[in-house]
Amino acid sequence: VLFLQFGDETRRVHITHELTSMETLHALIVHMFPQKLTMGALRSPGTALLMKDEARNIFYELEDPRDIHDRCLIKIYCREAPIRDAHYNAQHAPHPVHHAHIANGDLR
């Protein structure tokens, strides 16, 4: 059993095989959070997979999926929360900012 946490959601996953690559782990995460995450978002430099060390009650970055053990909690941390739906992104993108500049002493 593995617990995956993204935002305020936690999903329990029953795994029958050992996870031997980060790609396999990423595919599992995308499968469990299909409306919220993509493979591209998980590969982004702004995303980290954090594994909880129960003994110390801290999270550290998971570098080797072979470190995953039974009843392990993996937290998906995204610096900027990805939204899978491109249509939503286009409708809710911030309006462009027009920067003023000074020309001949006038603020334009």
C-alpha angles and dihedrals in degrees: 000000000000128000119215119194125193118169108318095338126093122189127193116219128192107214120196097183134046115262105238103170139039089233090061090048091048091051090051092050093049089049091053095045102032097156094046111037139044132192088249092055091051091051092050118114087234092063127080134179110221124196120204118235101210094194093059097026092231137116124234131183113272110231102163121039089207086075089069113108138180115299091012120158117222117189119201108215119193119183087210115026108242119224114205099206109087091193089059091048092053093050095046101039113127116258114258114267116233109211118213119225135192118246120176090344094306121116107228 
